[in-house]
Amino acid sequence: MYQQRKNHLEARAKILKALAHPSRLFIVEELEKAERCVCDLTDLIGADVSTISKHLSVLKQAGIVMDDKRGNQVFYRLRVPCILTFFGCIESVLEEQAREHSALLNR
């Protein structure tokens, strides 16, 4: 049974790995608001163009973002906005962890 699902599970892991960096999480959150060019993201994050381009490449290869070249600039947007639902789930986990931690401190 596991072997049959392994390819699908590996595909899921690839997406999770692509998101497993604070700068890439920030990029996804920014792309929720509007499409952005590399230069916008470079200014927002405070990293060089090559670093931001690498992060965007990882997100693109995972199918999370898509790009659109316009003249000399490349604009990025979310390919699947439902990824933000996943972020909501993560926030719920963080809130539960905080409640448990607080309960331990208040004993």
Biotite code that builds the C-alpha atoms (Angstrom):
import biotite.structure as struc

atoms = struc.array([
    struc.Atom([0.000, 0.000, 0.000], chain_id="A", res_id=1, res_name="MET", atom_name="CA", element="C"),
    struc.Atom([2.743, 2.455, 0.984], chain_id="A", res_id=2, res_name="TYR", atom_name="CA", element="C"),
    struc.Atom([4.732, 1.846, -2.192], chain_id="A", res_id=3, res_name="GLN", atom_name="CA", element="C"),
    struc.Atom([1.672, 2.706, -4.266], chain_id="A", res_id=4, res_name="GLN", atom_name="CA", element="C"),
    struc.Atom([1.322, 6.071, -2.543], chain_id="A", res_id=5, res_name="ARG", atom_name="CA", element="C"),
    struc.Atom([5.024, 6.848, -2.272], chain_id="A", res_id=6, res_name="LYS", atom_name="CA", element="C"),
    struc.Atom([5.206, 8.969, -5.454], chain_id="A", res_id=7, res_name="ASN", atom_name="CA", element="C"),
    struc.Atom([2.259, 11.065, -4.330], chain_id="A", res_id=8, res_name="HIS", atom_name="CA", element="C"),
    struc.Atom([3.749, 11.488, -0.861], chain_id="A", res_id=9, res_name="LEU", atom_name="CA", element="C"),
    struc.Atom([7.086, 12.501, -2.391], chain_id="A", res_id=10, res_name="GLU", atom_name="CA", element="C"),
    struc.Atom([5.277, 15.125, -4.493], chain_id="A", res_id=11, res_name="ALA", atom_name="CA", element="C"),
    struc.Atom([3.673, 16.510, -1.323], chain_id="A", res_id=12, res_name="ARG", atom_name="CA", element="C"),
    struc.Atom([7.054, 16.579, 0.410], chain_id="A", res_id=13, res_name="ALA", atom_name="CA", element="C"),
    struc.Atom([8.528, 18.555, -2.505], chain_id="A", res_id=14, res_name="LYS", atom_name="CA", element="C"),
    struc.Atom([5.897, 21.260, -2.027], chain_id="A", res_id=15, res_name="ILE", atom_name="CA", element="C"),
    struc.Atom([6.451, 21.358, 1.733], chain_id="A", res_id=16, res_name="LEU", atom_name="CA", element="C"),
    struc.Atom([10.217, 21.608, 1.219], chain_id="A", res_id=17, res_name="LYS", atom_name="CA", element="C"),
    struc.Atom([9.722, 24.506, -1.177], chain_id="A", res_id=18, res_name="ALA", atom_name="CA", element="C"),
    struc.Atom([7.796, 26.361, 1.514], chain_id="A", res_id=19, res_name="LEU", atom_name="CA", element="C"),
    struc.Atom([10.279, 25.503, 4.271], chain_id="A", res_id=20, res_name="ALA", atom_name="CA", element="C"),
    struc.Atom([12.160, 28.804, 4.290], chain_id="A", res_id=21, res_name="HIS", atom_name="CA", element="C"),
    struc.Atom([11.133, 32.080, 5.953], chain_id="A", res_id=22, res_name="PRO", atom_name="CA", element="C"),
    struc.Atom([11.856, 34.171, 2.851], chain_id="A", res_id=23, res_name="SER", atom_name="CA", element="C"),
    struc.Atom([9.777, 31.889, 0.643], chain_id="A", res_id=24, res_name="ARG", atom_name="CA", element="C"),
    struc.Atom([6.899, 32.003, 3.135], chain_id="A", res_id=25, res_name="LEU", atom_name="CA", element="C"),
    struc.Atom([7.157, 35.796, 3.064], chain_id="A", res_id=26, res_name="PHE", atom_name="CA", element="C"),
    struc.Atom([7.122, 35.780, -0.742], chain_id="A", res_id=27, res_name="ILE", atom_name="CA", element="C"),
    struc.Atom([3.967, 33.651, -0.812], chain_id="A", res_id=28, res_name="VAL", atom_name="CA", element="C"),
    struc.Atom([2.275, 35.981, 1.682], chain_id="A", res_id=29, res_name="GLU", atom_name="CA", element="C"),
    struc.Atom([3.235, 39.010, -0.422], chain_id="A", res_id=30, res_name="GLU", atom_name="CA", element="C"),
    struc.Atom([1.960, 37.364, -3.594], chain_id="A", res_id=31, res_name="LEU", atom_name="CA", element="C"),
    struc.Atom([-1.366, 36.855, -1.832], chain_id="A", res_id=32, res_name="GLU", atom_name="CA", element="C"),
    struc.Atom([-1.751, 40.642, -1.864], chain_id="A", res_id=33, res_name="LYS", atom_name="CA", element="C"),
    struc.Atom([-0.703, 41.225, -5.477], chain_id="A", res_id=34, res_name="ALA", atom_name="CA", element="C"),
    struc.Atom([1.658, 40.041, -8.144], chain_id="A", res_id=35, res_name="GLU", atom_name="CA", element="C"),
    struc.Atom([5.188, 41.304, -7.643], chain_id="A", res_id=36, res_name="ARG", atom_name="CA", element="C"),
    struc.Atom([8.302, 41.752, -9.721], chain_id="A", res_id=37, res_name="CYS", atom_name="CA", element="C"),
    struc.Atom([11.657, 40.486, -8.513], chain_id="A", res_id=38, res_name="VAL", atom_name="CA", element="C"),
    struc.Atom([12.736, 44.059, -7.785], chain_id="A", res_id=39, res_name="CYS", atom_name="CA", element="C"),
    struc.Atom([9.743, 44.583, -5.438], chain_id="A", res_id=40, res_name="ASP", atom_name="CA", element="C"),
    struc.Atom([10.538, 41.402, -3.528], chain_id="A", res_id=41, res_name="LEU", atom_name="CA", element="C"),
    struc.Atom([14.225, 42.299, -3.361], chain_id="A", res_id=42, res_name="THR", atom_name="CA", element="C"),
    struc.Atom([13.338, 45.614, -1.712], chain_id="A", res_id=43, res_name="ASP", atom_name="CA", element="C"),
    struc.Atom([10.827, 44.027, 0.684], chain_id="A", res_id=44, res_name="LEU", atom_name="CA", element="C"),
    struc.Atom([13.130, 41.231, 1.836], chain_id="A", res_id=45, res_name="ILE", atom_name="CA", element="C"),
    struc.Atom([16.389, 43.139, 1.683], chain_id="A", res_id=46, res_name="GLY", atom_name="CA", element="C"),
    struc.Atom([18.254, 40.447, -0.241], chain_id="A", res_id=47, res_name="ALA", atom_name="CA", element="C"),
    struc.Atom([20.044, 40.549, -3.566], chain_id="A", res_id=48, res_name="ASP", atom_name="CA", element="C"),
    struc.Atom([18.348, 39.743, -6.863], chain_id="A", res_id=49, res_name="VAL", atom_name="CA", element="C"),
    struc.Atom([20.074, 36.381, -7.269], chain_id="A", res_id=50, res_name="SER", atom_name="CA", element="C"),
    struc.Atom([18.891, 35.193, -3.845], chain_id="A", res_id=51, res_name="THR", atom_name="CA", element="C"),
    struc.Atom([15.296, 36.234, -4.514], chain_id="A", res_id=52, res_name="ILE", atom_name="CA", element="C"),
    struc.Atom([15.427, 34.679, -7.977], chain_id="A", res_id=53, res_name="SER", atom_name="CA", element="C"),
    struc.Atom([16.595, 31.388, -6.451], chain_id="A", res_id=54, res_name="LYS", atom_name="CA", element="C"),
    struc.Atom([13.724, 31.426, -3.940], chain_id="A", res_id=55, res_name="HIS", atom_name="CA", element="C"),
    struc.Atom([11.260, 32.146, -6.736], chain_id="A", res_id=56, res_name="LEU", atom_name="CA", element="C"),
    struc.Atom([12.730, 29.337, -8.822], chain_id="A", res_id=57, res_name="SER", atom_name="CA", element="C"),
    struc.Atom([12.185, 26.863, -5.983], chain_id="A", res_id=58, res_name="VAL", atom_name="CA", element="C"),
    struc.Atom([8.576, 28.021, -5.591], chain_id="A", res_id=59, res_name="LEU", atom_name="CA", element="C"),
    struc.Atom([8.008, 27.850, -9.335], chain_id="A", res_id=60, res_name="LYS", atom_name="CA", element="C"),
    struc.Atom([9.469, 24.348, -9.653], chain_id="A", res_id=61, res_name="GLN", atom_name="CA", element="C"),
    struc.Atom([7.128, 23.223, -6.881], chain_id="A", res_id=62, res_name="ALA", atom_name="CA", element="C"),
    struc.Atom([4.142, 24.652, -8.778], chain_id="A", res_id=63, res_name="GLY", atom_name="CA", element="C"),
    struc.Atom([3.338, 27.301, -6.176], chain_id="A", res_id=64, res_name="ILE", atom_name="CA", element="C"),
    struc.Atom([4.007, 30.404, -8.276], chain_id="A", res_id=65, res_name="VAL", atom_name="CA", element="C"),
    struc.Atom([3.993, 31.305, -11.945], chain_id="A", res_id=66, res_name="MET", atom_name="CA", element="C"),
    struc.Atom([5.779, 34.061, -13.786], chain_id="A", res_id=67, res_name="ASP", atom_name="CA", element="C"),
    struc.Atom([5.038, 36.505, -16.570], chain_id="A", res_id=68, res_name="ASP", atom_name="CA", element="C"),
    struc.Atom([7.880, 38.293, -18.356], chain_id="A", res_id=69, res_name="LYS", atom_name="CA", element="C"),
    struc.Atom([7.067, 41.870, -19.345], chain_id="A", res_id=70, res_name="ARG", atom_name="CA", element="C"),
    struc.Atom([9.899, 43.695, -21.021], chain_id="A", res_id=71, res_name="GLY", atom_name="CA", element="C"),
    struc.Atom([12.935, 43.481, -18.769], chain_id="A", res_id=72, res_name="ASN", atom_name="CA", element="C"),
    struc.Atom([10.962, 42.507, -15.671], chain_id="A", res_id=73, res_name="GLN", atom_name="CA", element="C"),
    struc.Atom([9.473, 39.232, -14.525], chain_id="A", res_id=74, res_name="VAL", atom_name="CA", element="C"),
    struc.Atom([6.298, 39.342, -12.430], chain_id="A", res_id=75, res_name="PHE", atom_name="CA", element="C"),
    struc.Atom([5.239, 36.517, -10.143], chain_id="A", res_id=76, res_name="TYR", atom_name="CA", element="C"),
    struc.Atom([1.845, 35.518, -8.812], chain_id="A", res_id=77, res_name="ARG", atom_name="CA", element="C"),
    struc.Atom([0.409, 32.560, -6.942], chain_id="A", res_id=78, res_name="LEU", atom_name="CA", element="C"),
    struc.Atom([-0.502, 29.656, -9.179], chain_id="A", res_id=79, res_name="ARG", atom_name="CA", element="C"),
    struc.Atom([-2.743, 28.167, -6.510], chain_id="A", res_id=80, res_name="VAL", atom_name="CA", element="C"),
    struc.Atom([-4.067, 30.682, -3.942], chain_id="A", res_id=81, res_name="PRO", atom_name="CA", element="C"),
    struc.Atom([-5.457, 27.784, -1.891], chain_id="A", res_id=82, res_name="CYS", atom_name="CA", element="C"),
    struc.Atom([-1.931, 27.391, -0.479], chain_id="A", res_id=83, res_name="ILE", atom_name="CA", element="C"),
    struc.Atom([-2.982, 30.152, 1.920], chain_id="A", res_id=84, res_name="LEU", atom_name="CA", element="C"),
    struc.Atom([-5.545, 27.777, 3.467], chain_id="A", res_id=85, res_name="THR", atom_name="CA", element="C"),
    struc.Atom([-2.607, 25.627, 4.484], chain_id="A", res_id=86, res_name="PHE", atom_name="CA", element="C"),
    struc.Atom([-1.074, 28.646, 6.213], chain_id="A", res_id=87, res_name="PHE", atom_name="CA", element="C"),
    struc.Atom([-4.276, 29.025, 8.228], chain_id="A", res_id=88, res_name="GLY", atom_name="CA", element="C"),
    struc.Atom([-3.884, 25.457, 9.419], chain_id="A", res_id=89, res_name="CYS", atom_name="CA", element="C"),
    struc.Atom([-0.284, 26.141, 10.437], chain_id="A", res_id=90, res_name="ILE", atom_name="CA", element="C"),
    struc.Atom([-1.451, 29.171, 12.442], chain_id="A", res_id=91, res_name="GLU", atom_name="CA", element="C"),
    struc.Atom([-3.935, 26.936, 14.276], chain_id="A", res_id=92, res_name="SER", atom_name="CA", element="C"),
    struc.Atom([-1.103, 24.568, 15.221], chain_id="A", res_id=93, res_name="VAL", atom_name="CA", element="C"),
    struc.Atom([0.992, 27.506, 16.470], chain_id="A", res_id=94, res_name="LEU", atom_name="CA", element="C"),
    struc.Atom([-1.918, 28.851, 18.533], chain_id="A", res_id=95, res_name="GLU", atom_name="CA", element="C"),
    struc.Atom([-2.489, 25.431, 20.111], chain_id="A", res_id=96, res_name="GLU", atom_name="CA", element="C"),
    struc.Atom([1.208, 25.136, 20.940], chain_id="A", res_id=97, res_name="GLN", atom_name="CA", element="C"),
    struc.Atom([1.112, 28.573, 22.571], chain_id="A", res_id=98, res_name="ALA", atom_name="CA", element="C"),
    struc.Atom([-1.932, 27.594, 24.660], chain_id="A", res_id=99, res_name="ARG", atom_name="CA", element="C"),
    struc.Atom([-0.245, 24.401, 25.818], chain_id="A", res_id=100, res_name="GLU", atom_name="CA", element="C"),
    struc.Atom([2.961, 26.268, 26.639], chain_id="A", res_id=101, res_name="HIS", atom_name="CA", element="C"),
    struc.Atom([1.018, 28.888, 28.583], chain_id="A", res_id=102, res_name="SER", atom_name="CA", element="C"),
    struc.Atom([-0.853, 26.205, 30.514], chain_id="A", res_id=103, res_name="ALA", atom_name="CA", element="C"),
    struc.Atom([2.443, 24.578, 31.492], chain_id="A", res_id=104, res_name="LEU", atom_name="CA", element="C"),
    struc.Atom([3.828, 27.899, 32.720], chain_id="A", res_id=105, res_name="LEU", atom_name="CA", element="C"),
    struc.Atom([0.714, 28.640, 34.782], chain_id="A", res_id=106, res_name="ASN", atom_name="CA", element="C"),
    struc.Atom([0.777, 25.375, 36.728], chain_id="A", res_id=107, res_name="ARG", atom_name="CA", element="C"),
])
